[in-house]
Amino acid sequence: MGKYLQYKCVVFDIDNTLYDEKEYFEATFRKISNIISKKANNKNAGEICSKILAEFRAHGSQYPKFFLHIAKLFNLNENFHETFYNIHKTVKANIILYPDAQMILDWSRKKELKLGLITNGAIAVQKNKIKLLKLKDLVNYICISREL
């Protein structure tokens, strides 16, 4: 047994560790763009999505009122931020594990190491990502810190 096998458990974060979080946000923004396009007399959804992505790059994922900011940016009723956040919580994003993350998870399971996830994101959003990535089938323990 090598030195690395002295460990019995490996714990991972989810976002940008096991998969590219940008893919999840982009899926959210595409759906939001379609809604805004319909409200804005069929303005090009692709252009809207590009503008949302630019705002996202400028403000980052930690901006707590990002969806409200987007509603205001496109002159929508402020209540749309709730719609946008609900989309973010439930979007069926086509996200996949990084190939090397899949490889290390498979290797760790083969070596009978216990695997855990810890994340501090919004509960509903993180649960959706866990479901989409099928992580419940791959790890022994999941901790969403906001549930504690």
PyMOL CGO cylinders between C-alpha atoms (Angstrom):
from pymol import cmd
from pymol.cgo import CYLINDER

trace = [
    CYLINDER, 0.00, 0.00, 0.00, 1.29, 3.42, -0.95, 0.3, 1, 1, 1, 1, 1, 1,
    CYLINDER, 1.29, 3.42, -0.95, 1.31, 6.45, 1.31, 0.3, 1, 1, 1, 1, 1, 1,
    CYLINDER, 1.31, 6.45, 1.31, -1.88, 7.79, -0.21, 0.3, 1, 1, 1, 1, 1, 1,
    CYLINDER, -1.88, 7.79, -0.21, -3.84, 4.77, 0.95, 0.3, 1, 1, 1, 1, 1, 1,
    CYLINDER, -3.84, 4.77, 0.95, -3.33, 5.69, 4.58, 0.3, 1, 1, 1, 1, 1, 1,
    CYLINDER, -3.33, 5.69, 4.58, -6.40, 7.89, 4.18, 0.3, 1, 1, 1, 1, 1, 1,
    CYLINDER, -6.40, 7.89, 4.18, -9.85, 6.45, 4.62, 0.3, 1, 1, 1, 1, 1, 1,
    CYLINDER, -9.85, 6.45, 4.62, -11.93, 9.33, 3.31, 0.3, 1, 1, 1, 1, 1, 1,
    CYLINDER, -11.93, 9.33, 3.31, -11.69, 11.96, 0.61, 0.3, 1, 1, 1, 1, 1, 1,
    CYLINDER, -11.69, 11.96, 0.61, -13.96, 15.01, 0.68, 0.3, 1, 1, 1, 1, 1, 1,
    CYLINDER, -13.96, 15.01, 0.68, -14.67, 17.18, -2.35, 0.3, 1, 1, 1, 1, 1, 1,
    CYLINDER, -14.67, 17.18, -2.35, -16.35, 20.48, -3.02, 0.3, 1, 1, 1, 1, 1, 1,
    CYLINDER, -16.35, 20.48, -3.02, -18.72, 20.42, -5.99, 0.3, 1, 1, 1, 1, 1, 1,
    CYLINDER, -18.72, 20.42, -5.99, -18.56, 23.70, -7.90, 0.3, 1, 1, 1, 1, 1, 1,
    CYLINDER, -18.56, 23.70, -7.90, -15.47, 24.07, -10.08, 0.3, 1, 1, 1, 1, 1, 1,
    CYLINDER, -15.47, 24.07, -10.08, -13.90, 21.07, -8.36, 0.3, 1, 1, 1, 1, 1, 1,
    CYLINDER, -13.90, 21.07, -8.36, -15.96, 18.23, -9.78, 0.3, 1, 1, 1, 1, 1, 1,
    CYLINDER, -15.96, 18.23, -9.78, -17.57, 20.07, -12.69, 0.3, 1, 1, 1, 1, 1, 1,
    CYLINDER, -17.57, 20.07, -12.69, -17.54, 23.45, -14.44, 0.3, 1, 1, 1, 1, 1, 1,
    CYLINDER, -17.54, 23.45, -14.44, -20.06, 25.63, -12.58, 0.3, 1, 1, 1, 1, 1, 1,
    CYLINDER, -20.06, 25.63, -12.58, -20.17, 28.02, -15.52, 0.3, 1, 1, 1, 1, 1, 1,
    CYLINDER, -20.17, 28.02, -15.52, -22.16, 25.38, -17.44, 0.3, 1, 1, 1, 1, 1, 1,
    CYLINDER, -22.16, 25.38, -17.44, -24.89, 25.44, -14.81, 0.3, 1, 1, 1, 1, 1, 1,
    CYLINDER, -24.89, 25.44, -14.81, -25.13, 29.23, -14.87, 0.3, 1, 1, 1, 1, 1, 1,
    CYLINDER, -25.13, 29.23, -14.87, -25.17, 29.29, -18.67, 0.3, 1, 1, 1, 1, 1, 1,
    CYLINDER, -25.17, 29.29, -18.67, -28.10, 26.87, -18.74, 0.3, 1, 1, 1, 1, 1, 1,
    CYLINDER, -28.10, 26.87, -18.74, -29.94, 29.11, -16.28, 0.3, 1, 1, 1, 1, 1, 1,
    CYLINDER, -29.94, 29.11, -16.28, -29.19, 32.21, -18.33, 0.3, 1, 1, 1, 1, 1, 1,
    CYLINDER, -29.19, 32.21, -18.33, -30.38, 30.59, -21.57, 0.3, 1, 1, 1, 1, 1, 1,
    CYLINDER, -30.38, 30.59, -21.57, -33.77, 29.84, -20.00, 0.3, 1, 1, 1, 1, 1, 1,
    CYLINDER, -33.77, 29.84, -20.00, -34.00, 33.33, -18.50, 0.3, 1, 1, 1, 1, 1, 1,
    CYLINDER, -34.00, 33.33, -18.50, -33.07, 34.83, -21.87, 0.3, 1, 1, 1, 1, 1, 1,
    CYLINDER, -33.07, 34.83, -21.87, -35.97, 33.07, -23.52, 0.3, 1, 1, 1, 1, 1, 1,
    CYLINDER, -35.97, 33.07, -23.52, -38.38, 34.55, -20.99, 0.3, 1, 1, 1, 1, 1, 1,
    CYLINDER, -38.38, 34.55, -20.99, -36.94, 38.04, -21.39, 0.3, 1, 1, 1, 1, 1, 1,
    CYLINDER, -36.94, 38.04, -21.39, -37.04, 37.67, -25.19, 0.3, 1, 1, 1, 1, 1, 1,
    CYLINDER, -37.04, 37.67, -25.19, -40.77, 36.99, -25.09, 0.3, 1, 1, 1, 1, 1, 1,
    CYLINDER, -40.77, 36.99, -25.09, -41.38, 39.91, -22.73, 0.3, 1, 1, 1, 1, 1, 1,
    CYLINDER, -41.38, 39.91, -22.73, -39.27, 42.23, -24.88, 0.3, 1, 1, 1, 1, 1, 1,
    CYLINDER, -39.27, 42.23, -24.88, -41.21, 41.64, -28.11, 0.3, 1, 1, 1, 1, 1, 1,
    CYLINDER, -41.21, 41.64, -28.11, -39.06, 38.74, -29.26, 0.3, 1, 1, 1, 1, 1, 1,
    CYLINDER, -39.06, 38.74, -29.26, -35.73, 40.47, -28.90, 0.3, 1, 1, 1, 1, 1, 1,
    CYLINDER, -35.73, 40.47, -28.90, -32.93, 38.04, -29.77, 0.3, 1, 1, 1, 1, 1, 1,
    CYLINDER, -32.93, 38.04, -29.77, -32.53, 35.57, -26.89, 0.3, 1, 1, 1, 1, 1, 1,
    CYLINDER, -32.53, 35.57, -26.89, -28.89, 34.97, -27.84, 0.3, 1, 1, 1, 1, 1, 1,
    CYLINDER, -28.89, 34.97, -27.84, -28.07, 38.66, -27.49, 0.3, 1, 1, 1, 1, 1, 1,
    CYLINDER, -28.07, 38.66, -27.49, -29.90, 38.77, -24.16, 0.3, 1, 1, 1, 1, 1, 1,
    CYLINDER, -29.90, 38.77, -24.16, -27.97, 35.75, -22.94, 0.3, 1, 1, 1, 1, 1, 1,
    CYLINDER, -27.97, 35.75, -22.94, -24.68, 37.38, -23.96, 0.3, 1, 1, 1, 1, 1, 1,
    CYLINDER, -24.68, 37.38, -23.96, -25.61, 40.49, -22.01, 0.3, 1, 1, 1, 1, 1, 1,
    CYLINDER, -25.61, 40.49, -22.01, -26.52, 38.43, -18.93, 0.3, 1, 1, 1, 1, 1, 1,
    CYLINDER, -26.52, 38.43, -18.93, -23.22, 36.55, -19.19, 0.3, 1, 1, 1, 1, 1, 1,
    CYLINDER, -23.22, 36.55, -19.19, -21.33, 39.85, -19.39, 0.3, 1, 1, 1, 1, 1, 1,
    CYLINDER, -21.33, 39.85, -19.39, -23.15, 41.07, -16.26, 0.3, 1, 1, 1, 1, 1, 1,
    CYLINDER, -23.15, 41.07, -16.26, -22.35, 37.79, -14.55, 0.3, 1, 1, 1, 1, 1, 1,
    CYLINDER, -22.35, 37.79, -14.55, -18.66, 38.15, -15.37, 0.3, 1, 1, 1, 1, 1, 1,
    CYLINDER, -18.66, 38.15, -15.37, -18.74, 41.71, -14.03, 0.3, 1, 1, 1, 1, 1, 1,
    CYLINDER, -18.74, 41.71, -14.03, -20.53, 40.85, -10.77, 0.3, 1, 1, 1, 1, 1, 1,
    CYLINDER, -20.53, 40.85, -10.77, -19.67, 37.18, -10.15, 0.3, 1, 1, 1, 1, 1, 1,
    CYLINDER, -19.67, 37.18, -10.15, -21.67, 34.32, -8.70, 0.3, 1, 1, 1, 1, 1, 1,
    CYLINDER, -21.67, 34.32, -8.70, -21.52, 35.69, -5.17, 0.3, 1, 1, 1, 1, 1, 1,
    CYLINDER, -21.52, 35.69, -5.17, -23.58, 38.79, -6.02, 0.3, 1, 1, 1, 1, 1, 1,
    CYLINDER, -23.58, 38.79, -6.02, -26.64, 38.13, -3.82, 0.3, 1, 1, 1, 1, 1, 1,
    CYLINDER, -26.64, 38.13, -3.82, -29.12, 40.14, -5.87, 0.3, 1, 1, 1, 1, 1, 1,
    CYLINDER, -29.12, 40.14, -5.87, -27.98, 39.13, -9.34, 0.3, 1, 1, 1, 1, 1, 1,
    CYLINDER, -27.98, 39.13, -9.34, -31.42, 38.01, -10.53, 0.3, 1, 1, 1, 1, 1, 1,
    CYLINDER, -31.42, 38.01, -10.53, -33.00, 41.22, -9.28, 0.3, 1, 1, 1, 1, 1, 1,
    CYLINDER, -33.00, 41.22, -9.28, -30.25, 43.12, -11.10, 0.3, 1, 1, 1, 1, 1, 1,
    CYLINDER, -30.25, 43.12, -11.10, -31.13, 41.26, -14.32, 0.3, 1, 1, 1, 1, 1, 1,
    CYLINDER, -31.13, 41.26, -14.32, -34.84, 42.02, -13.94, 0.3, 1, 1, 1, 1, 1, 1,
    CYLINDER, -34.84, 42.02, -13.94, -34.06, 45.72, -13.54, 0.3, 1, 1, 1, 1, 1, 1,
    CYLINDER, -34.06, 45.72, -13.54, -31.54, 45.68, -16.38, 0.3, 1, 1, 1, 1, 1, 1,
    CYLINDER, -31.54, 45.68, -16.38, -34.23, 44.50, -18.79, 0.3, 1, 1, 1, 1, 1, 1,
    CYLINDER, -34.23, 44.50, -18.79, -36.93, 46.78, -17.34, 0.3, 1, 1, 1, 1, 1, 1,
    CYLINDER, -36.93, 46.78, -17.34, -38.96, 43.93, -15.92, 0.3, 1, 1, 1, 1, 1, 1,
    CYLINDER, -38.96, 43.93, -15.92, -41.05, 43.94, -12.78, 0.3, 1, 1, 1, 1, 1, 1,
    CYLINDER, -41.05, 43.94, -12.78, -38.84, 43.23, -9.77, 0.3, 1, 1, 1, 1, 1, 1,
    CYLINDER, -38.84, 43.23, -9.77, -40.92, 40.12, -9.05, 0.3, 1, 1, 1, 1, 1, 1,
    CYLINDER, -40.92, 40.12, -9.05, -39.25, 38.45, -12.03, 0.3, 1, 1, 1, 1, 1, 1,
    CYLINDER, -39.25, 38.45, -12.03, -36.18, 37.88, -9.86, 0.3, 1, 1, 1, 1, 1, 1,
    CYLINDER, -36.18, 37.88, -9.86, -38.16, 35.16, -8.08, 0.3, 1, 1, 1, 1, 1, 1,
    CYLINDER, -38.16, 35.16, -8.08, -38.99, 33.51, -11.40, 0.3, 1, 1, 1, 1, 1, 1,
    CYLINDER, -38.99, 33.51, -11.40, -35.34, 33.70, -12.42, 0.3, 1, 1, 1, 1, 1, 1,
    CYLINDER, -35.34, 33.70, -12.42, -34.17, 32.23, -9.12, 0.3, 1, 1, 1, 1, 1, 1,
    CYLINDER, -34.17, 32.23, -9.12, -36.70, 29.39, -9.39, 0.3, 1, 1, 1, 1, 1, 1,
    CYLINDER, -36.70, 29.39, -9.39, -35.28, 28.61, -12.82, 0.3, 1, 1, 1, 1, 1, 1,
    CYLINDER, -35.28, 28.61, -12.82, -31.80, 28.57, -11.30, 0.3, 1, 1, 1, 1, 1, 1,
    CYLINDER, -31.80, 28.57, -11.30, -32.94, 26.11, -8.62, 0.3, 1, 1, 1, 1, 1, 1,
    CYLINDER, -32.94, 26.11, -8.62, -34.52, 23.68, -11.08, 0.3, 1, 1, 1, 1, 1, 1,
    CYLINDER, -34.52, 23.68, -11.08, -32.77, 24.09, -14.43, 0.3, 1, 1, 1, 1, 1, 1,
    CYLINDER, -32.77, 24.09, -14.43, -32.08, 20.82, -16.23, 0.3, 1, 1, 1, 1, 1, 1,
    CYLINDER, -32.08, 20.82, -16.23, -28.53, 21.79, -17.10, 0.3, 1, 1, 1, 1, 1, 1,
    CYLINDER, -28.53, 21.79, -17.10, -26.48, 19.37, -19.15, 0.3, 1, 1, 1, 1, 1, 1,
    CYLINDER, -26.48, 19.37, -19.15, -23.59, 19.28, -16.69, 0.3, 1, 1, 1, 1, 1, 1,
    CYLINDER, -23.59, 19.28, -16.69, -21.04, 16.51, -16.42, 0.3, 1, 1, 1, 1, 1, 1,
    CYLINDER, -21.04, 16.51, -16.42, -18.16, 15.74, -14.12, 0.3, 1, 1, 1, 1, 1, 1,
    CYLINDER, -18.16, 15.74, -14.12, -14.70, 16.77, -15.23, 0.3, 1, 1, 1, 1, 1, 1,
    CYLINDER, -14.70, 16.77, -15.23, -13.05, 13.66, -16.72, 0.3, 1, 1, 1, 1, 1, 1,
    CYLINDER, -13.05, 13.66, -16.72, -10.29, 13.70, -14.09, 0.3, 1, 1, 1, 1, 1, 1,
    CYLINDER, -10.29, 13.70, -14.09, -12.89, 14.12, -11.33, 0.3, 1, 1, 1, 1, 1, 1,
    CYLINDER, -12.89, 14.12, -11.33, -14.78, 11.08, -12.63, 0.3, 1, 1, 1, 1, 1, 1,
    CYLINDER, -14.78, 11.08, -12.63, -11.51, 9.18, -12.77, 0.3, 1, 1, 1, 1, 1, 1,
    CYLINDER, -11.51, 9.18, -12.77, -10.52, 9.99, -9.16, 0.3, 1, 1, 1, 1, 1, 1,
    CYLINDER, -10.52, 9.99, -9.16, -14.02, 9.22, -7.88, 0.3, 1, 1, 1, 1, 1, 1,
    CYLINDER, -14.02, 9.22, -7.88, -14.00, 5.85, -9.65, 0.3, 1, 1, 1, 1, 1, 1,
    CYLINDER, -14.00, 5.85, -9.65, -10.47, 5.09, -8.43, 0.3, 1, 1, 1, 1, 1, 1,
    CYLINDER, -10.47, 5.09, -8.43, -11.34, 6.06, -4.85, 0.3, 1, 1, 1, 1, 1, 1,
    CYLINDER, -11.34, 6.06, -4.85, -14.42, 3.85, -4.85, 0.3, 1, 1, 1, 1, 1, 1,
    CYLINDER, -14.42, 3.85, -4.85, -12.37, 0.98, -6.24, 0.3, 1, 1, 1, 1, 1, 1,
    CYLINDER, -12.37, 0.98, -6.24, -9.90, 1.46, -3.37, 0.3, 1, 1, 1, 1, 1, 1,
    CYLINDER, -9.90, 1.46, -3.37, -12.88, 1.44, -0.97, 0.3, 1, 1, 1, 1, 1, 1,
    CYLINDER, -12.88, 1.44, -0.97, -12.21, 4.95, 0.27, 0.3, 1, 1, 1, 1, 1, 1,
    CYLINDER, -12.21, 4.95, 0.27, -15.18, 6.75, 1.77, 0.3, 1, 1, 1, 1, 1, 1,
    CYLINDER, -15.18, 6.75, 1.77, -16.16, 9.75, -0.35, 0.3, 1, 1, 1, 1, 1, 1,
    CYLINDER, -16.16, 9.75, -0.35, -17.83, 12.92, 0.81, 0.3, 1, 1, 1, 1, 1, 1,
    CYLINDER, -17.83, 12.92, 0.81, -19.09, 16.17, -0.62, 0.3, 1, 1, 1, 1, 1, 1,
    CYLINDER, -19.09, 16.17, -0.62, -19.25, 19.47, 1.16, 0.3, 1, 1, 1, 1, 1, 1,
    CYLINDER, -19.25, 19.47, 1.16, -20.79, 22.54, -0.38, 0.3, 1, 1, 1, 1, 1, 1,
    CYLINDER, -20.79, 22.54, -0.38, -21.95, 25.90, 0.87, 0.3, 1, 1, 1, 1, 1, 1,
    CYLINDER, -21.95, 25.90, 0.87, -24.29, 26.94, -1.92, 0.3, 1, 1, 1, 1, 1, 1,
    CYLINDER, -24.29, 26.94, -1.92, -28.02, 27.53, -1.77, 0.3, 1, 1, 1, 1, 1, 1,
    CYLINDER, -28.02, 27.53, -1.77, -29.65, 24.28, -0.69, 0.3, 1, 1, 1, 1, 1, 1,
    CYLINDER, -29.65, 24.28, -0.69, -32.10, 23.83, -3.58, 0.3, 1, 1, 1, 1, 1, 1,
    CYLINDER, -32.10, 23.83, -3.58, -29.49, 24.77, -6.18, 0.3, 1, 1, 1, 1, 1, 1,
    CYLINDER, -29.49, 24.77, -6.18, -26.88, 22.40, -4.75, 0.3, 1, 1, 1, 1, 1, 1,
    CYLINDER, -26.88, 22.40, -4.75, -29.41, 19.57, -4.50, 0.3, 1, 1, 1, 1, 1, 1,
    CYLINDER, -29.41, 19.57, -4.50, -30.27, 20.08, -8.16, 0.3, 1, 1, 1, 1, 1, 1,
    CYLINDER, -30.27, 20.08, -8.16, -26.60, 19.92, -9.13, 0.3, 1, 1, 1, 1, 1, 1,
    CYLINDER, -26.60, 19.92, -9.13, -26.10, 16.78, -7.03, 0.3, 1, 1, 1, 1, 1, 1,
    CYLINDER, -26.10, 16.78, -7.03, -29.07, 15.19, -8.79, 0.3, 1, 1, 1, 1, 1, 1,
    CYLINDER, -29.07, 15.19, -8.79, -27.94, 16.23, -12.28, 0.3, 1, 1, 1, 1, 1, 1,
    CYLINDER, -27.94, 16.23, -12.28, -24.41, 14.95, -11.67, 0.3, 1, 1, 1, 1, 1, 1,
    CYLINDER, -24.41, 14.95, -11.67, -25.74, 11.73, -10.07, 0.3, 1, 1, 1, 1, 1, 1,
    CYLINDER, -25.74, 11.73, -10.07, -23.42, 12.29, -7.12, 0.3, 1, 1, 1, 1, 1, 1,
    CYLINDER, -23.42, 12.29, -7.12, -25.62, 10.48, -4.60, 0.3, 1, 1, 1, 1, 1, 1,
    CYLINDER, -25.62, 10.48, -4.60, -24.66, 7.27, -6.39, 0.3, 1, 1, 1, 1, 1, 1,
    CYLINDER, -24.66, 7.27, -6.39, -20.94, 8.07, -6.15, 0.3, 1, 1, 1, 1, 1, 1,
    CYLINDER, -20.94, 8.07, -6.15, -20.37, 9.32, -2.62, 0.3, 1, 1, 1, 1, 1, 1,
    CYLINDER, -20.37, 9.32, -2.62, -21.05, 8.13, 0.90, 0.3, 1, 1, 1, 1, 1, 1,
    CYLINDER, -21.05, 8.13, 0.90, -21.84, 11.45, 2.53, 0.3, 1, 1, 1, 1, 1, 1,
    CYLINDER, -21.84, 11.45, 2.53, -23.13, 14.82, 1.36, 0.3, 1, 1, 1, 1, 1, 1,
    CYLINDER, -23.13, 14.82, 1.36, -23.03, 17.95, 3.49, 0.3, 1, 1, 1, 1, 1, 1,
    CYLINDER, -23.03, 17.95, 3.49, -24.73, 21.13, 2.36, 0.3, 1, 1, 1, 1, 1, 1,
    CYLINDER, -24.73, 21.13, 2.36, -23.50, 23.52, 5.02, 0.3, 1, 1, 1, 1, 1, 1,
    CYLINDER, -23.50, 23.52, 5.02, -26.62, 25.70, 4.89, 0.3, 1, 1, 1, 1, 1, 1,
    CYLINDER, -26.62, 25.70, 4.89, -28.63, 22.69, 6.08, 0.3, 1, 1, 1, 1, 1, 1,
    CYLINDER, -28.63, 22.69, 6.08, -26.64, 22.55, 9.31, 0.3, 1, 1, 1, 1, 1, 1,
]
cmd.load_cgo(trace, "trace")
